[in-house]
Amino acid sequence: MSVHVLGEALIDLVPMGEGHKGLPGGSPYNVAIGTARLGTKTSFIGRLSQDPNGELLMHQLANNRVDLQHLQTGPEPCPLAYVFAPTEGSDEVRYSFYMQGTAEDALDQAKIDAVDGIEHLHIGSFSVVRGPSSEIVRKLAARVKGTGTVSYDVNARPSITPDPYQVEPLVEVALRAADIVKISDADGEWLYPGKSADDLAAQFMALGASIVLYTQGGDGAWCYCSAGNFHVPAQAPNGIVDFVGAGDSFMAATINGLDREGMLGHPERLAVIELDTLRKIANRAARAAGMTVGRAGANPPTADDLDD
């Protein structure tokens, strides 16, 4: 079983002392690293810059045994994201993005079309709804739907896509292709104000999702499937350094858990997942997220870390 990941890869400029330190990041990129570290065969099929930042991103993928056969590279600069601490009373990290004219905007449709045999595709964040490459991402998800399985992390970024009325129709296109959907409470409030976790789960399942994960930062997550729903508490065994990449680690560990259960690539199996199976996967995913918040930047756990 293999997972293909398509979406943004960038450098997170994370607060460090009096300044910022550049660390590899980007939500789909983080998920690719996370699933590979946990033992799922993973291929990253996005586009990286050929500049030193892009080389850093590529080396991180290679060092974590992510397959690069279909990786695209080009002369465009690498995207950047300044990371800022949450405001008081919140655990939502804030970002300022620099994306225009970068490698993220230069994805080659023909090269994506040449990637075949995708069993499971993961997409997410603003690569689904922003810029000239986003339509390529949505088209690939629609192509995989039905023959394989698709996971989608909404991971809204209002700072770079500020109009929810423009974003929501594009999100819905991706939702219609998705078997597994993750959305945070902040995402939900921005895109669908006033709707509860139950409301959103019902809406997404009516569009075709078999599993919906509604994350709430330090308040844990609600998990939904055809058999019912339950809550998993947040975990932070080593304290909190920052919240960067926590949701991506939750997503990666969920994908890996479903892989371990033999469900990825089989939409008919996801459609009838048992509540106890999903609970086991989600509790492990919460543990993965908790380990990540105890480290600087997006640094997901390995299988040895998580299952020790």
N, C-alpha and C positions, 0 to 999 in steps of 0.2 A: 504494500500500500504506500502511495506517495502523495504528498501535498504540494501543490503549486501555489505560490504567493505572488500576487501582483499589486503594486501600490508604491507609495512614496518611500524613499530612503533619503535621509538628510543628516546634517550635523546638528545635534542639540547643543546649544551653548548654555551650559548649566551653571547656576551660581556656585562659585567656589571661592571662599575667602572674600576678598575685595573685588573680585572680577568674575569671569566666566571661563569654564573649561569646555572645549569641544569634545563631544562624545557621539558615537554613532547612534542614530535614532530614526524615527519615522514609524508610525504605528504598524503598518504591514511588515516593514523590515524587522521590527522588534519581534513580531509574531513568528517570522521565519527563523530567527535566531532561537527563539524560545522552543518551538516545536523540534528543531534539530537537536538542541541540547537535551531534550527529554527523550530522544531516541526515535522520533518519527522521520522517515526519509522525506527531505524537504528540498524543493527547488525554488529559487527566487528568479522571477522572470521580468522584473522591472528594469529600469534604465538608470545607470550610474554615470556620473561625470568621470572624465579621465584626469581631472585635476587631483592634487594630493588628498583632498577630502574624499573624493570618490574612491581613490586607492585605499584609504583607510576603511571605508565602508566595505569594499570588496574583500580586503584582507580579513575583516571580522567575519564575513560570511564564510570564506574559505576555512578559516581557523575553527569554525564551528561545524564544518562538514556539510554546509549547505551546497547543493548542486548548482553550478553556474553555467551549465550547458547552454541555456537559453537566455542568459543575462545579456542585456544590451548596454553598450557604453558609447559615449560621444563626447565632443569637445565642449559642450555646454557646461557652465559652472554648476557646482553642487548647491542644492537648496540648503538654506540655513533656518534655524528656529531658535530664537532667544527664549529661554525658559525663565519664568518668574514664579516666585513662591505664591501659594494661595493667599487670598485675602483672609483677614481674620474671620474665624468661624466657618471656613470652607476648607475642603481638601481637594478642590479642583485646581490643578496646576494651570498657570496662564502662559500663553505663547505669543510671540510676535514673529511672523514668518516672512521670509524673503524668497520668493518663488519664481517671479516673472523671468522668462527666458532661460530657465535652468533645465537640467536634464529631465526633470519631472514633466516638463512640457513638450518633450521631444520623443515620446514613445513611438516606436515604429509599428504601425498596424500590420504590415506584411509579416514581420517577424513574430508577432503574437499569433497571427493566423497559422503560422507554421508549427506552433506548439500543439501537438495532438496527444491523445491518450490521457487526458487529465482525469484523474479519479476524484480528487477533491481540490477545489479552488478556494483560497481565502482572499477576500478583498476587504477594504475598509478605509475609513477616515476620508479626508478631503480629496484623495485621488479618485474617488467615485463621483464627486460632484463638482470639481473645480478644474478649469483649464482644458486645453485641447486634447489631453490624453484621457480624460474621464470617460468619454464615450467609448473608447477602446476597452476600458475596464468593464463597463456595463455590458458591452456586447459579448465579451468573453464569458461573463457570468451567465448570460442568457444562453450561450452555446453549451455550457457545461450542464446547465439545469436539465434534469431528467435522465441524462446518461451517467452523470456522476453526482456529487454533492457539493454544495456551496455554503461557506460560512461568511457572514458579513458583520463587521463591527461598525456601527453608525459613527461613533467617535466624532461628533460634530465639532467644527472649529469656527465659531462665529467671527473670530478675528480675521480670518482670511476669506470666509464666505458669509458676509454679514446679513444677508437677506433670507430669512427662513422660508419666505414664500417662493423664492426661486429654487432653494435647495430641496424643499420637501418633495416636489414631483420627481426629482432625480433620485432621491432616496427611495421613493416608492418603486421605481424601476428596478433598483437593486434588491429591494425587499421581495419582489415577485420572483426573483431568481434564487432566493436564499432558503436553505433548509435549516440553518442555524443563525440566529440573529442575537447580537449583543448590543444593548443600548444602556447608557448610564442615565441616572435620574436627571443630570444636567442636560444631557442630549434631549431627553423626553420633554423637559420643561421648555426648552428653546424651540423645538420643532412642533410639539403638540401640547401647548400650554393647557393646564387643567386636567389632562388625562392621567389616570393612575397607572400603576404597573399592570394591574389586571386589565385595564382598558387597552393598553398598548399590546399586551400579550395576545388578547383576543383579536385585535386588529391585524397583527402580523401573522398569526396562525391562519386567519381567514385568507390572507394573501399567499399562503403556502408554506410558512415556516413550521417545522416540527418541534424545534426547541427555541425558546426565547429566554435570554439571560438579561435581567434588569439589575444592573449593578448600582450600588449606593455608597461607594467609597468605604469609609469607616463603619458604615452601618450594614455591610455585607451585601448580599444579592438575593433576589427572588428568581427562581428558576421554574420554567413552565414547559410542560409537554402534554401530549394527549391524555396521559394517565393522571394528571393533576399538577399541583405546584407545591413549593416548599421554600423556606428561607434558609440560607447558610450564613453564619456570622463571619465577620471579617477576622483575619488573624494577622498578628504582627509580632512574631516570636522574638525578634531581635531589635524591637523598637522601630522608630521611623526616622529615616534620613531625609528622604523626599518621596513624592508620589509618582515620579516619572516612570512610565512603563508598567505600572501596576496592573492596569486594565489589559494591557497587551499580554502580560504574563498569565492573567486569568484566562484570556482567550486561547493562548498557546496551550496551556495545560488542559483546557477543555477539548481542543482538537486532538491532542495527544491521547487523552483519556478515551475519547470515542474511537480513535485508531486502535488502542489496546483492546477495546471491546469488539473490534471487527465491524464497526458501523460506518466508517467513512467510505464513500463511494457507493453506498447502498441506501438510497433514499427510502426504500420500503422498510428497512430496519430502523432508521431514525424515526419513522412515523409511528412506530409502536414501541419505542424505548420504554423500559420499565422505570418506575419512579425511583426504586432503590438503586438502579444502575446510574441514573442521572445524579442522584444524591451523592453517591460515592465519587463520581467524576467532579462534581461541583465543589465538594469539600476539599478535594485535592487541589483544585484550581484556586480556591481561596487561600490555601497554604502557599501556593506558588506566588500569588500576588503579595501575600504578607512577607515572604522572603525578599521580594523585590523592593518593597518600601524601606527595608533595612539596609539598602545599598544605595550608593550615589548613581544617579542616572538609570537608564533602562538596562538592567543587568539581571536577566532572568536566571532561575536556578537550573542546575543540571538534574538528571534523573537521580544521581547519587545524593544530591542535596535534598531532593524532595521526598525520596522514598527510603531514606536512611532510618 
